[in-house]
Amino acid sequence: MAQQTLLRNARVIDCISKQPRDGVSILIRGERIVKVDARIDAGADTDVIDCTGKTLMPGLIDTHVHATMVDEIDLQLFLGAGVTTARDVGGKLEKVIALRGRVNSGAVLGPRLFVCGPLLDGRGDSFDHQGEFGIMLDNVPDVAAAPGKINQLLGAGVDGIKLYFSMTPDIVEACIKAVDKRVPVTGHLGRTTALEAVNLGIDGIEHMWITPYNDICPIEMRLTPDISMSSPRFSKTTFKGWEEADLHGPGAQALFGAMVEKQVKMGTTLDLLWLANIGLEAALADTDRIYIPQACLNRQRHLAKIVKAGPEWDIHTGFPPGKGDKALDKQKEAVRILHEAGGVVVGGTDCCGVAYPPPGFALLREVELLADAIGNMAALKAVTAAAASALRMEDQLGTLAPGRYADILVLGKDPSQDVRSLRSLERVYRAGVAHDPQAILAGYPARDMNNLGMA
Ligand SMILES: [Zn+2]
């Protein structure tokens, strides 16, 4: 094998410049990019690959996945879709650390993994500890327990901390203090408002819709301590409240203003509302459904039995598909407001927890929904450069420049013109190693589409 690879004469979206540049070449040595330039003298011992007519861009980053909830074979779907990095924001500590080791060493085919360890709940449990999602949970039951738990996780080598739904502001504060900026802290919170968390110094807010829900929904519709994440009332209540949310009122203004000032990253997960918006028939025609992992399908079947409604692969069991158009539009509007005010929008999908969205392909959907809200280039940056900043890896990932990891997509069409062109993926490099997406996807087990119907 040659020492170097030269990708020659491409259109390059480096996710630094405002526009793509034509006639640019990229030189890869080992796992890094060494040069991005119009003219590169390849020299001896170089594989030269003509990329005339192709578009190159950084590999995509999904900032919100639950990788240990699927079989390891499903992780290759990320690469098949062009997702070269994923942040796991909730999983059993030993499992995520072990999985990160296997994937990052190349023993398992998948995206480079960053892990947060467990969802850190507060006094109460957001899910039944014995149930489907309970394996992801851990607790910080009071302020005094925060330093011990945080130091345990950081000692185990987590890349970030994820605070969860039942955590109250006093414990959120204690956890953020205990982390002391050593890793980024993000949260999907319910008992603490997004504004409180931002003022306490959190680095990221997951879900443009769920976490700031209590900040902007009408007061009489707020989530109260008796509504848990696993309660059938949760989806119904939050959908209604979110549809009524005031994105321009004082609560929203205070939140967006504080997020812009502190550059707090907003994880989007628009794709979670896509299914509720699109309707059952269109969802059944969606070709990405064949990539729903079996483990997710099994979990969702069980969940559907508990709430007794909706198709078994629908995340929003209890909310009719096709009735969520206002909720999705509202979430896009919230993304647009934050982006236009100078805030940081980072793409994430929540894939692998529930059936929809499927690994990797969910981020392609996310980019399409983001592009509706903030345009093509900003949407592409939300899943590359901005997403890398949420991992504090902006000098390593998410852009095409010398010194960065050679995580590069080779596309047949230019996604800055239409982000759906991310689906024209011809080759994907992770750390300088080339993978053929068609070969990856061809090896994925065929699925009986008829078995993905109604519960
Ligand atoms: Zn999640």
Boltz pocket constraint, residues with backbone or C-beta under 6 A from the ligand:
constraints:
  - pocket:
      binder: B
      contacts: [[A, 64], [A, 65], [A, 66], [A, 89], [A, 90], [A, 350], [A, 353]]
      max_distance: 6.0
